[in-house]
Amino acid sequence: MVSAQSAFDASQVGLEVGTRTVLDVVQNQRTLFQAQVEYARSRYNFLLNRLLLAQAVGELDVEQMRIVNNMLTVDAEAQLANPAATQQ
């Protein structure tokens, strides 16, 4: 996502100075959004599979749920505290 964010930022600057077109900016924005969606999808799959594995081996309990919830909560709080961090 860092690469997609850098490309998007560069295209915006390029648009401002006249070296890029609006189409370049929109294409880079689309690429950035796709990267963000893929990151969210991968994160979801990781957390889901972690819970499914714990369930399969008989270790799914309240503590496992707390761990996953903590991962989600810490990430959400970080995004609220620093919206620019969600772009990376």
N, C-alpha and C positions, 0 to 999 in steps of 0.2 A: 504494500500500500504506500510505502514511502516513495517509491519510484513514481507511482501514479500521481501522488500528491505533488511531487516536484514537477512533473510534466504539466500538470494542470496549472500550477503557480507560474511556471515559465510561460505558458501560452497566454495567461492573463496579462503578464507583463509585456509580452510580445504584442498583444492586441493594443495595449496602451501606447506603445511606441511605434506601432504601425508595421511591425514585421510579421504579425500573425493575423489570421482572419477570425471572425466569429465562429466559423465552422471548426477551425482548429481548437478553439476553446471548448466548444460543445462536445467535440469528439473526445478531448482529454477529460472533460467532466464525466462523460459517460464511462470512460475507462476507469476513472476513480470510483464512481459509484459501483461498478461491477466488482472492483477489487474489495470494496467495503462489504458488499453482499456476500462474496465468497469467503471473506474473513469471518463474518457473522455465521455463515452456514457451517464452516469448519469448526468454529468454536462450539456451536450447538451440537454438532455431531460428536465432538470430543467429550463434552459433558454428558450427553446421553449415553454414549458407549461406556463411559466410566461407571455410570449408574447401572447399566445393564450387566457389566462385568461383575460388579459388586453383588448384584442380585444373583447372578449365575453361580458364584462361588459361595453364596450364603452369607455374605458380609454386608449386605445392604441394611443399614440401620439409621437411626436418627443422626448419628455423628457423620456418616457419609453424606446425608442430605444437608447437614450444616456446612460441611466443607464446600459442596457445590454451591449452596446458597451464598456462602461467603465470597466465592469466586465471582459470582454474578453481582453481588452487592458492592464489593470493592471496585469492580470495573465500572459499574453505573455511577458510583460516587465520584470516581476519578473523571469520568466524562462530564459530569455536572460541574465539577470544580475547574476543569480545564477543557472547554469545548474544542480547542485547537488540537488537543491530544487525540481526539477521535478521528482526525484526519490522517493519522499515522498508522 
